[in-house]
């Protein structure tokens, strides 16, 4: 029986952001964080059932939607959430903007931990707040939180929040319970709000576990606002659905008001059914997906080690995004990405977009079939050999 993830899905000509930015070009896009896989059969059936109805008017969000979320978080992460804590919106970025607008004031400082998802910075700036960088430390091929620097920056009276990426994109860390407890302790002592983006929570690989920071204790939960979405784990980004978990009732009221001000308070007609099918019927599919991505990670790691040893893949604990160190090639990450695009038609993310400490890196999306990945790596090998790398 063939592996469904081995199928090559032709996405060109479908208005795909990933593929159709390069119409007519011989490219392999390994950049934007969505997958080249079909969704689970349960999700596809749910969407097709709605599509066949032929009526796509305004829709309500059913009780089953909230039950699916609470059951999923409890079953997968032992995180017990009440229905009334959940606010739905169209995506994690609109969620972050609403949280910042609702809970903070222009001029407030928000800590981020670069290299980090690049749109964190725009979400902060768009609400008139200031970015404070608690850069991750990188040593012996591993990223760690600089707790001394975090303590120092959290102690500033003008610092009001930490925007935490848990698991971390792009460096692929699944933060441990000890690490998150130290973060929470620092933030608690300095009255810092933790805004936790946990969109990649469904993509953590054994033996690592996803730890919801709000689930550490009932006390910590009162100082945390968490963003979840099935968009990464189940490839639903185009359906635009995300959820904010906030136990604090005063904060929740302010965030809800901001969601409505931003007019991101309604889901599209397919989103609720797709989420329900993902969380209620697609767990086995998710585990197969994770196994496939791990095989791709093993393949790229062994390929670079044996064929292109100047490129190093950082250990991947979570996400389907490989963070690759180019520093020994003699090229910066930007230069190397440009070389791959110009000479090989391989589109990757430049590490610099995630913050200055990412200058020596590129990010490669591993959520594609192995044949596509193999073709891409062979093109990369050819270009590297032609350029003395």
C-alpha positions in Angstrom: 0.0 0.0 0.0 1.5 3.4 -1.0 2.1 6.1 1.5 -0.4 9.0 0.9 2.4 11.4 1.7 4.4 10.1 -1.3 1.8 11.4 -3.7 2.9 14.4 -5.7 0.1 17.0 -5.6 0.3 19.5 -8.5 -0.4 22.9 -6.9 0.7 25.2 -9.8 -2.3 27.0 -11.3 -4.3 26.8 -8.0 -3.5 30.3 -6.8 -1.1 28.8 -4.3 1.1 31.4 -2.6 3.8 28.8 -2.4 3.8 27.8 -6.0 2.1 30.4 -8.2 4.5 33.3 -7.3 6.8 31.5 -9.7 4.5 30.7 -12.7 6.4 29.4 -15.7 9.6 29.0 -13.8 11.3 25.7 -13.1 11.4 26.0 -9.3 10.9 23.9 -6.2 9.5 26.1 -3.5 10.6 25.1 0.0 9.8 28.3 1.9 6.3 29.3 3.2 5.1 27.2 6.1 2.3 25.1 4.5 2.5 21.5 3.3 2.4 19.9 -0.1 0.2 17.1 1.3 -3.6 16.5 1.0 -5.4 16.9 4.3 -6.7 13.9 6.1 -9.7 12.0 4.5 -11.9 13.1 7.4 -11.2 16.8 6.8 -11.6 16.5 3.0 -14.9 14.7 3.5 -16.1 17.4 5.9 -15.2 20.2 3.4 -16.6 18.3 0.4 -19.9 17.8 2.3 -20.2 21.5 3.0 -19.2 22.4 -0.6 -21.9 20.1 -2.0 -24.5 21.9 0.0 -24.0 24.9 -2.3 -25.0 27.5 0.2 -22.2 29.5 1.8 -23.9 32.2 3.8 -23.2 33.4 7.3 -22.6 30.5 9.8 -22.5 30.1 13.5 -19.9 28.1 15.4 -21.5 25.0 17.0 -20.9 23.6 20.4 -19.0 20.7 18.8 -16.3 23.1 17.8 -15.5 24.1 21.3 -15.8 20.5 22.6 -13.3 19.3 19.9 -10.8 21.9 21.0 -11.1 21.2 24.8 -10.9 17.4 24.2 -7.9 17.8 21.9 -5.9 19.9 24.4 -6.8 17.7 27.3 -6.0 14.4 25.5 -2.8 15.5 23.7 -1.3 17.9 26.3 -3.2 17.4 29.5 -4.2 21.0 29.3 -7.7 21.4 30.7 -9.5 24.3 29.2 -13.1 25.6 29.7 -15.3 26.5 26.8 -15.7 30.0 28.0 -12.0 30.6 27.8 -12.0 30.2 24.0 -12.2 33.0 21.5 -12.1 32.2 17.8 -10.7 34.3 15.1 -9.4 34.0 11.5 -5.7 33.3 12.2 -2.9 33.4 14.8 -1.6 36.8 13.4 -5.0 38.5 13.8 -5.2 36.8 17.3 -1.8 38.3 18.3 -2.8 41.7 17.0 -6.0 41.6 19.0 -4.3 40.4 22.2 -1.7 43.2 21.9 -4.3 45.8 21.2 -6.6 44.6 23.9 -4.0 44.2 26.8 -1.2 46.7 26.0 -0.8 50.4 25.2 1.2 52.1 22.5 4.8 52.5 23.6 4.8 49.4 25.8 7.8 47.0 25.4 7.2 43.4 24.2 10.0 40.9 24.4 10.6 38.5 21.5 13.4 35.9 21.2 15.1 36.1 17.9 15.6 34.4 15.5 11.8 34.2 15.6 8.8 34.2 13.3 9.2 37.4 11.3 5.6 38.6 11.6 5.9 38.9 15.4 7.7 42.2 14.7 5.0 43.6 12.5 2.3 42.5 14.9 4.0 44.5 17.6 4.8 47.5 15.5 1.3 47.7 14.0 -0.1 48.2 17.5 2.4 50.9 18.3 4.4 48.9 20.8 8.2 48.5 21.0 10.3 45.4 20.3 12.7 44.2 22.9 15.0 41.4 21.8 16.0 38.6 24.2 18.1 36.8 21.6 18.4 33.1 21.9 21.9 31.9 22.6 23.4 29.5 20.1 26.2 27.1 21.2 27.4 23.7 20.0 24.5 23.6 17.5 21.8 24.1 20.0 19.6 27.1 20.9 18.8 28.0 24.5 17.0 30.9 26.2 19.3 33.5 27.7 17.6 33.7 31.1 19.9 36.3 32.6 19.1 38.7 29.7 15.4 37.8 30.0 15.5 38.7 33.7 17.2 42.0 33.0 14.8 43.0 30.2 11.7 41.9 32.1 12.7 44.0 35.0 12.4 47.2 33.0 9.2 49.0 34.1 8.3 49.7 30.4 8.4 46.0 29.5 4.9 44.6 29.7 4.7 41.4 27.7 6.7 38.4 26.3 5.7 37.0 22.9 6.7 33.4 23.3 7.1 31.0 20.3 6.3 27.6 21.8 7.4 25.4 19.9 9.9 27.8 18.4 9.9 28.7 14.7 12.4 28.7 13.0 14.9 27.0 15.3 12.8 23.9 16.0 13.0 23.8 19.7 10.3 22.3 21.8 10.8 24.1 25.1 10.9 21.8 28.2 8.9 22.1 31.3 11.9 23.4 33.2 12.6 26.1 30.6 9.0 27.2 30.5 8.8 27.2 34.3 11.9 29.5 34.5 10.3 31.8 31.9 7.0 31.9 33.8 8.8 32.6 37.1 10.6 35.6 35.6 7.5 37.0 34.1 5.4 36.4 37.2 7.9 38.3 39.4 8.0 41.2 37.0 4.3 41.3 36.2 4.9 40.4 32.5 2.0 39.1 30.3 3.0 35.9 28.4 1.5 35.7 24.9 2.2 32.2 23.8 2.0 31.3 20.1 1.6 27.5 20.1 0.6 27.0 16.5 3.2 24.3 16.0 2.2 22.4 19.1 0.9 19.4 17.1 4.3 19.0 15.4 6.5 17.9 18.3 8.6 14.7 17.9 9.3 12.0 20.4 10.9 11.9 22.9 10.0 15.6 23.2 6.6 16.7 24.4 4.6 19.9 23.8 4.2 21.7 27.1 1.5 24.4 27.1 2.9 27.2 29.3 -0.6 28.1 30.6 -0.9 24.5 31.8 2.0 24.7 34.2 -0.2 25.8 37.1 -3.5 27.6 37.8 -1.6 30.6 38.9 0.5 30.9 35.7 -2.6 30.3 33.6 -4.0 33.7 34.9 -1.0 35.5 33.3 -0.9 33.7 30.0 -2.9 34.1 26.7 -2.3 31.2 24.3 -2.9 31.0 20.5 -3.7 27.7 18.8 -4.7 26.7 15.3 -4.9 23.4 13.4 -3.4 25.2 10.4 0.1 23.9 10.7 -0.5 20.3 11.9 -3.4 19.7 9.6 -2.6 22.0 6.7 -5.6 24.3 7.0 -3.9 27.7 6.7 -6.2 28.7 3.7 -9.3 28.1 5.8 -8.2 30.8 8.3 -9.1 29.5 11.7 -7.4 30.0 15.1 -8.3 30.1 18.8 -7.3 32.2 21.7 -7.3 30.6 25.1 -7.5 33.1 28.0 -8.6 32.1 31.5 -8.4 35.7 32.9 -12.0 37.0 32.3 -11.0 40.7 32.3 -8.4 40.1 29.7 -10.7 37.9 27.7 -13.3 40.7 27.5 -10.7 43.2 26.3 -9.3 40.8 23.7 -12.9 40.0 22.5 -13.5 43.7 22.0 -10.3 44.0 20.0 -11.2 41.1 17.8 -14.5 42.8 17.0 -12.7 46.2 16.3 -10.4 44.4 13.9 -13.5 42.7 12.3 -12.0 39.2 12.6 -14.8 37.8 14.7 -16.3 35.4 12.1 -15.1 32.2 10.6 -15.7 31.1 7.1 -18.3 28.5 6.2 -15.8 25.6 6.1 -13.5 26.4 9.0 -15.5 25.0 11.9 -16.3 21.7 10.2 -12.6 21.3 9.2 -11.4 21.9 12.7 -13.9 19.4 14.2 -12.8 16.8 11.7 -9.1 17.5 12.4 -9.3 17.2 16.1 -12.0 14.4 16.3 -11.0 12.2 13.4 -7.5 12.9 12.2 -5.1 12.0 15.0 -3.9 8.8 13.3 -3.2 10.9 10.1 -1.2 13.4 12.1 1.0 10.7 13.6 1.7 9.3 10.1 2.5 12.9 8.9 4.9 13.4 11.8 6.7 10.1 11.0 7.0 11.2 7.3 8.5 14.6 8.2 10.9 12.9 10.6 12.1 10.7 7.7 12.6 13.8 5.5 14.5 15.4 8.4 16.7 12.3 8.6 17.2 12.3 4.9 18.3 16.0 4.6 20.5 15.7 7.6 22.3 12.6 6.3 22.5 14.1 2.8 24.2 17.3 3.9 26.5 15.4 6.3 27.7 13.0 3.6 27.4 15.2 0.4 27.6 18.8 1.6 29.3 18.8 5.0 29.6 22.6 5.1 25.8 22.8 5.6 24.5 21.8 9.0 20.9 21.1 9.9 20.1 22.1 13.5 18.4 19.3 15.5 14.7 19.4 14.9 12.5 18.8 17.9 9.3 20.4 16.5 7.8 22.0 13.3 8.5 20.8 9.7 11.0 23.5 9.1 14.7 22.7 8.9 17.0 25.5 10.2 20.3 25.2 8.3 23.6 26.8 9.2 25.5 28.1 6.2 28.2 29.9 8.1 31.0 27.5 6.9 30.2 28.0 3.2 31.7 31.5 2.9 28.2 32.8 2.1 25.7 34.5 4.3 22.3 33.0 4.6 20.9 35.7 2.2 23.7 35.1 -0.3 23.2 31.4 -0.2 19.5 31.6 -0.6 19.9 33.9 -3.6 22.4 31.5 -5.1 20.0 28.6 -4.7 17.2 30.5 -6.3 19.2 32.0 -9.2 21.2 28.8 -10.1 19.0 25.9 -8.9 15.4 27.2 -8.8 15.2 26.3 -5.1 13.2 28.8 -3.0 14.0 28.8 0.7 13.6 31.4 3.4 16.5 33.7 4.2 17.4 33.5 7.8 17.8 37.2 8.2 14.1 37.8 8.0 13.8 36.1 11.4 16.2 38.6 13.0 19.8 39.6 12.7 21.2 36.5 14.5 19.7 34.4 11.7 22.0 35.9 9.1 24.0 32.7 8.6 21.0 30.5 8.2 18.3 29.4 5.8 15.0 27.8 6.5 13.8 24.8 4.4 10.3 23.4 4.5 10.3 19.6 4.8 6.6 19.1 4.4 6.8 17.7 0.9 7.1 14.3 -0.7 10.4 12.6 -0.6 10.9 12.7 -4.4 10.5 16.4 -4.4 12.9 16.8 -1.5 15.4 14.5 -3.2 15.3 16.5 -6.4 15.8 19.7 -4.5 18.8 18.4 -2.6 20.4 17.1 -5.8 20.0 20.6 -7.3 21.5 22.2 -4.2 24.4 19.7 -4.4 25.1 20.6 -8.1 25.1 24.3 -7.4 27.3 23.9 -4.4 29.9 21.8 -6.3 29.8 24.4 -9.2 30.6 27.1 -6.7 33.3 25.3 -4.6 31.1 24.7 -1.6 
